[in-house]
Amino acid sequence: MTHIFGELLSVNLGQAQPMTVQGETIVTGFDKRPAQGVVLVGADGLVADDHVDDADDRDRALLCYQLRHYADWRRELGRDLPPGTFGENLTVDGPADDEVAVGDELRIGEVLLRVTQPRIPCRKMAVRLGEEDFPARYLSSGRVGFFCRVLEPGLIRAGDKIERVRRGEGGLSVAELARVLHRERPDAEALARVLDCAALPPLLRTKAERLLARARGTQEGWSGERALLVTGRRREAADVVSFDLADPDGERLPDFAAGQFLTLSLDVPGAVRPVVRTYTVAGRTDDGLGYRIAVKREPAPAEAPGIPAGVASGHLHTDIAVGARLRARAPRGRFVVQPGRRPVVLVSAGIGITPALAMLTELAGQDGASARPVHFVHQARSSRELAFGPYVRHLAGSRDGLHTHLLFSRPLPGDTPGRDFDEPGRLTPAALERILPSLDADYYVCGPAGFMADVVAGLAGLGVPTDRVHHEFFGAARPLTGEEPTEGHTDAGPPARDADGRPVTVTFARSGVTVPWRENTFSLLALAEQAGLRPDASCRTGLCGTCVTGLDAGEVAYVIEPTAPVEPGQVPVCCARPTTSVMIDL
């Protein structure tokens, strides 16, 4: 049964252009202006519109904002606000957010839409409105608007009537969803109601499940450090040893997402304090109860042979035997396979095989319509340095759609093409273009920094969108794009010092990199990105909680006060700055 929902007042388009936000220049289509006449809507949104941040998220293909909200903001801000001010595609005369349900289907002209989620403000809104605190005011006002998925493309124009042709099951309003996920502390009853909504998008369902586990005290992992027993060790390659880690009482260790890592505190002889290092969980132990990590013994730097070889890796290789106990924090990290439909390409070199191996194991377990094609492409020097080779070949034969390609840069005389490896040479973007049937895929890249820099920049040069290329960072900090800072970036300024006059440093636990904090840097997120990391982030104003990560040591202050709930020992890196030296789980 149809219901007159409202009227389309304006269709707004924006062109991608630079915008300076928090001292950096980004490219965005946020600045939208009313269009004249008929506009074509495709599966990804308005065909003539540039929406950079969410271009690959069809659950956010079109943003709608209501006329009634404009009236409230005009009164509060005391100025005229033309359609498109809030970055919306469609300005509509329709009901308030508490009357719009997730799953509502709306007909506008030839187009059929499904309401998917509330709009959470971002930092660009502060720039457009000239109000630094506006994103927080926007969210707290409850006047958030809503995103839609395009079910049937077609033509629309200002003046079209909006009909609600189907009501979302369960009646979960976008106002309630915004309140439960983004404004209130986790509440088990409210979150259970959210999860009952069949139309909830996958990414929001994952967030709601995580918040529900926190509210019920059943979240995976553990707080602080715990002892893990070494139950096995084996040599996987010339310089790589794997360690099996188990609960001392024989209980099954909590689940982890493929690509996550363990943080170990190692009591290295001669060290004045524990040496903290992180190692990717390569998979479960053979009994399915514990974790397996792989540790490459790091040599002395080639340019400085007088510097000692890897302190932590050397200790693990030399001193840690079966029966030893290691202190560990729970698996963490956001370098994990994101939901999607495109093929997945796992690109790795050297010890970067460990997260790729975990991801390959996870993807190999998919079946039916959810099974995505996977291409595992890895470079090693030779069979002597290839870790987990037999296991990779075993997984490749476990289901259709899994493909592996091994390159040896320095094959040994006994290494046989077709048996030990597929071809000699290095793994380059040109090699990927030749190996893969299509470049239209999601990429996960891990390996030495130089290797990743070449692959990431090369894929961009081949036209692969940057938001489809994810990477895990190891080694010394450096930008992976090879680009110099663009015009509009703020000079980072001199190194900062704490209240006692000591230099302030930031240690990214996952990368093993320590960098100085500089006075003009806006946030820990900005510093991480300058160091070549790519943490998950969305609003960049402390509202959504996407960038919250563990704070292992040190203290921070907030340049923007976060409104998303922050638990002890965590920090939203988008709006935090260190006041002392800190260690964070990135």
N, C-alpha and C positions, 0 to 999 in steps of 0.2 A: 504494500500500500504506500503510495507516494505521499509526501508531506512537503509543503513549501517551506524550505529551510531559510531562504533569504534571496539576496540578489548580488551578483558580481558587479562591484563598483569600478574596479580598475585592475588591469593586467599590467604588471610591472616587470621591466626587463633591465638587466645590468650587464655591462661589459667588463671583463677582467682587466684590472688596472692596479698599479701599486698603491698601497696604503701603509703609512708609517704608524706602527702600533707598538707601544712600550719599547721604543728605541730600535725597532727593526722594521725592515720593509718587507711586506708580504704582498702577494697578488691575490685579489679578491674581486668577486662580482657583487659585493654587498650593496654598493650604491646603485639602487634601482629607480627607474623613472617610468611613469605611465606610458603605455604603448597605445597607438591609435589603430582602430580597425580590428580585423580578425587575426588571431594568433594561433599558431599550431602547437599543440601539446603532443609530445612523444612519450614513450615509456619512461624516459629519464627526466621529464619535466618540459618546461617551455623550450622549444627548439632554438629560439633566438636568444636565450638567456645563458649567461655564464654563471654557474654556481660551483665554485672551485672546491670548497671544503667537503661537500657531500655529493660530489658528482657521481660517485659509484654506489650510493646508497639509495636504492629505489623506494625504500620506506620513507625517505625524506625528499621525494621528487618535487613536491610543491608545498610551499609554505603559505598558509592563509592567516590573515590578521583582520580582526573585526573593527568595523566603524565605531562601535560603542567604546572600544578601547582608545581609539584616537581622540574621542571627545574628552575622556578622562585625562589623557596625557596633555592635551592642549590646555586644560584648566591648570594642571599641576606645573607645567613648564612655562606657561604664559606666552606661547608663541604658536605660529601656524605650522602645521606638520603636513606636508603634501603626501599623497599615497606613495608607498614604497619606502617611507622614512625608516621603517623597522626591518628593511631587507626582505619583506614578504613579496611573493610572486603575485598573490591574489589578495586584494583588499575587498572584503565582503561585508555586506549588511546582513548579519545573522546573529544567532543566539550566543550567549556568553559561554565560556569554557566549561562551566559546570553542567551545561545542557548539551554539550557535544561529546559523544561517546566514542571510545576507541572501537573501530570496526564499523562505524557508520559509513554507509555508501551514499555518495552524493553525485547527482547528475547535473552537470553544467554544460549547456550547449550539447555538443556531440561527445563530451568527455565524461567518463565514469571514474570517480575517485573513491578511495577508502581511507578514512581517518586512521592514522597509525600511532601518533604520539604528540605530546606537547612540545612546544619550542622552548629550548633552554638558551638563554642569551649568551653571547660571546663578547670578547673584548672589542671587536669591531664596532659594536653598538655604542660603546663609550666614545669612540672617535667620531662616529657619525653624528651623535647628539651633542658632543662637546661637554659631556658630563661624566667625570671619572667614575662615579659610583653608580652610574645608571644601570649596568647589568644586575647589580644586587637589588636595586629598587624595582626593576622590571620583574624579577623572579618573585620577590616578596609581595608584589602587588597582586599576584594571581592572574594577571592579564597577559597570558603567555601566547595565545594563538595555538595553531596546530598544523602538523605536517600531514601530507596525504601521499599515498601510493597511487599511480595511474593504472587503473584496470582496463580502460578502453581509451586509447588515444583519439584525438580529433581536434576540431576547431572550437574556440571560445572567443568571446568578445565581451567588453564591458556592457552591462545591461541585461546579460543573460540571467534568467531565473535559476535559482539553486533549489533542486528538489532532493529531499532525503528519501531514497528508494528502499533503503533497508536500515534498520536499527541494529547497532552493534550488540551482540549477545552479552548479557551480564550487566550492561549499562555502566561500565567503568568510564567515568568522564575523564577528559584530558586534564581538567583541573585537579581531580583526585590523584591521577597518576603523577602529575608534577609535584604535588604536595608530598606524596608517600616516598617517591624516589629521590627528590632533590631538596626538600625543605625540612622534613622532619627526621628525627632520629629513628633508626630502624625499629619498626613495630611489627611483630610476628603476625598479628591478625590482619592488619592492613596489607602487608606484603602477600599473605596467602590469598587475599581477595584479588590483588593485582595478578598473581600467577594463575588464577582461575580464568583470566581473560584469554580466550583462544586466539584473538587477533593481535596479541602482544608481539611486537617484532622480536626476533631472536636476540639481538644485542641487549635490549631492555630486559628480556627474560633472564639472560645471564646475570645482569646486574641485580635484578630482584632476587634471584636465587642466592647470590652472594650475600646480599643484605639480610635475607631471611636466615641464612645459616649463622650470621653474626648475631642477629636478634635472639635466636634460640640457643646460642652458645655451642653450635654444632659445626662451626666452620672447620674445614680441613686444615691440617697442619698443627702447629703448636706454638705457644708463646715462648719467646726467649730461646735459650739454648737447651739442648738435651743431648745425652750421650748416645752415640750409635756405635755398634760393635762391628769391627771388620771381620767378615766371615769368609772372605775370599779375595784373592788377588791373582791376576794373570797378566802376562805380557801380551799386549794386543799388536804392538809394532815395535820397531827398534827403540823408540824413545817414548812409548806410551804404555802405561800400566793402568789397568782397570781395577777398581776396588768395589767389592760388594759390601754394602752397609745395611745392618739390620737392627731392629729393636732388641736390646739385650734380653728382654723377657719373651721373645719369639712372637710378639704381636705384629700384625700387618701394618706397615707404615702407611700414612695417609696418601690419598691419591694426589697426583700432580698433573699439571698440563704439560704436554710435550713441548720442550724448549725451555722449561723453567730450570732454575739452578738451586743448588745448596750453598749456603755460606758456612764455611768451616773456620773455627778458631783453633789454630795450631800452636802448640807449645814447642817451638823450635829451640833446640839447645843453643845457648848463647844470645838469644833474643831477649831483650829486656821486658817485652810485653808480647801477648799472643799475636801471631801473624794471621791476619784475616784474608782469606781468599775465597773465591766463588768458583764452583765447578758445575757444569751442566749435568743434569740427570740424564744419562744416556738411555736409561730404561729400567725396567724391573729386573731383579735377580731371577735366576732360573726357577726358584720356587714361587715367584710371584709376590713375595712378602716384603722384600727390601728394595733398596735403590742400588743402581750401578752407576758409578762415575768413572770417567777416564781422565787421567792426568798425564800431560806431556811434560817431560823434563826439559825445562827451559835452559838453553845454553847461555854463556856469557855473551853480551852484545858483540857483534862482529866488529863494530867501530870502536869498542872499548874492551878488549879482551881481559884487561886487568880487573874489571868489575866482576864480582862473584856471580856464578850461575844462579838460576832461580832458587831462592831460599825455600819457599814452600814446596815447590815441586821436587826439589832435591831431598827435602826431609821426608816427603811421602814415599818417594822411590827407595830411599836408603834405609829409613828408620821404621816405617810402619809395616807391620806384619799382621797376619791373621791372629785375632785375639786382642788386638789393640782397640782402644776406644777413642773416638773423635767427638768433639763437641760441634754441634751443627744447629743452625736455624732452619726453619721449615722451608720447603721449596717456594720460591718466589720468581717473579719476572713476567714481563708482558710480551716477550718474543715468542709468541705462540701462533698457531695457525688460526686465522680469522675465518668466520663462516663465509661461505660464498658458493658460487656455481662454476667459476672459471677453473681451468686446470691449475695445478700447483707445481711450481718448479723450485726444487731444493738445490741451491747452488753452494758448494762448500769447497774448502781447501784445508789440508792439514788437519789439525785438531778441531777445526770447525765442523768436522763430520759429526760431532756428538749431538748437538741440537738437531741437525738434519736427520740423524739416525732415529732419534726419538719421534720426530715428526713423521718420518716414513713409517715407523711402526704404528703410530696412531692412524694415519691415513690408510694403511693397508688393512685396518680393521673395518673400514667402511664397506657397506655392501648395498646392493639394490640401487635405487634412484639417487641415494645420497652419496654414492661412491664417485669421487672426483678423479679424473686422470692425474697422474703424478709422474713427474720426470725428476729423477735423482741424478744430478750431474756433479761429479767430485774430481778434484785434482790431488794427486799425491806424487811424491818423487818417484817411487817405485814400489814393488810389492813389499819391500823391507819396511817402508814407512806407512803403508796402508793399514789403518786400524779397522777392525770389524768387517773386513772384506767378505768373508764367507757368509756372515749374517745378512749383509746387504743383498747378496745374490739370492739367499734363501727367501727374503721378503719379496724380492722382485718377482719370484715365481708363485707367490701366494694368492694372487688374484689378477684378473685382467685389468688393464689400464695402468699398471705400474711399470715404469721403464727406468733403467739405470744406464749410465754412461760414465765410464772411468777413464780419466786421462792420466798418463804417467809422464812427468816432465823429464825424468832421467831414468828410463827403464834399465833394469839390470840385464846382463847378457841372457839370463835364463827366463826373463819375463816374456811371456808369449801372448801376442795380440789375439784377441778372441777367447782367451782362457783367463789370463791374469788381468787384462785391461782391454779397452776398446780402441784406443788410439794414443800415439805419443803426442806430446806437446803440452801447451799450457791452456788453461781454461780462461778464455777471453770472451768478451761480448760477441765478437765475430764467430767464435766457435759455438756459442749458444745459438746464434741466429742460424747456423748451419745444422746443428743437432736437433733443434726443436721444430716440430711441425708448424708451430705458430708462436709468435711472441705475445699473443693475447692470453695472458696468464697472470697469476699472483706469484711473486718471487720472494723467497726467503734466502738471504745471503749471509754466510758466516765463514770467517777465516781471518788471516792476517789483514791488518789495516790497509796495506798497499793493494792487496788482492781485492778487497771490498771496494776501495776507492775506484779502481779500474772498472770493476763490474757495474757498480752503481752508476758511475758517470757514463759508461758505455751503453747501458740499457736506456738511460735518458736520451742519449744521442740517437738511439734507434727508434725513439718515439714512444717508449714504454712510460706511461704516466708514473710520476714519482710516488703517488700514494699506493701503487701496486708493488712497490719494491721495499721490502722490510729487511733490516739487517741487524745482526747481533755483533756488538762491538767488543773487540779484544785489543789489548796493547795500548800504545801511547796515543794520547788524544790528538786528533786531527780531523778536519772536515773531510767528508767523503765525496763531496761534489767536485772538489778541485777548484772551486770558485773563490774569489776574493770577496770580502764583505761588500754588499751593494750600497749604493748611495742611500743615505737615510739611516744607516746603522750608526749607533752612538759609539764613540770612543769608549772602550771599556774602562779607561782611567787607571790610576796607580793601584798596586796591590793594597788590599785593606788589612787593617790590624784590629785585634780584639781589644777589650778594655784594659788588658794587661800589656798591650803593646806587641803581642805576638802575631805573626802573619796568620791570616785566616785562610785555610785551605779546605777544599771540598774533595772528598774521596768518593768516587763512584765505585761501589763495591763490586758490581758485576764486571766492569771493565778493568778493574785493578788500576785505574788511573787516578792520580791526585793532581789537582790543578789549583792555582791560586784564585781566590775570590778577589774581584776587582771592584772598586767603589761604584762605578757607573753601570754595573750589570744589573738588569732589572730583577731577575729572579733565578732560582736554582734551575728552573726549566730552561731559561735562556742560556745559562752557563752550560748545561748538559748538551744543548743543541750546538753551541759553539764548539764543544769538544767532540762532535761527530755522533753523539747519541741521538736516538729518535724516540723519546718516551711517548707513550700514549698521552694525548692532551686534547681537550675540546674547547671549553669556554675560555680558559686562560685567565679567569677572574675569580677562582675559588668557589664556583657555584656548583659544578656538576660532579666533582669527585673523581673524574676520570684519571687524573694524574697523581692521585694519592699513592704514596709508596712508603716503605719503611724508613724510619730515621733511627739508625743504629747507634749513633753517638753524636753529641754536640747539641747546640741550641739554635733556634731560629726565631726570627720575628717576621711579621706579616706586613708586606707593603700594601696589600689589599686584604682586609679581614675576610677569611673564608666563611661562607654560609653553609657549605656542605659539611655534614658531620665528620669530625676528625677524631679518631681514636688515639689514645696514648701510644707513643712510639711510631706514629705515622705523620706524614707531612704532605700537603698539597704543594708540589714543587712549583706550580705556576705562579703562586703569589707569595712564596716564602723566600727570605734572604737569611743567610747565616749570620749569627752574632759571635759565634766561636767556630773553630774548625769542626766540620761535621763529616759523617759518613752516611750515605744514603744508598738504598738498594736499587741502583741503576747501573 
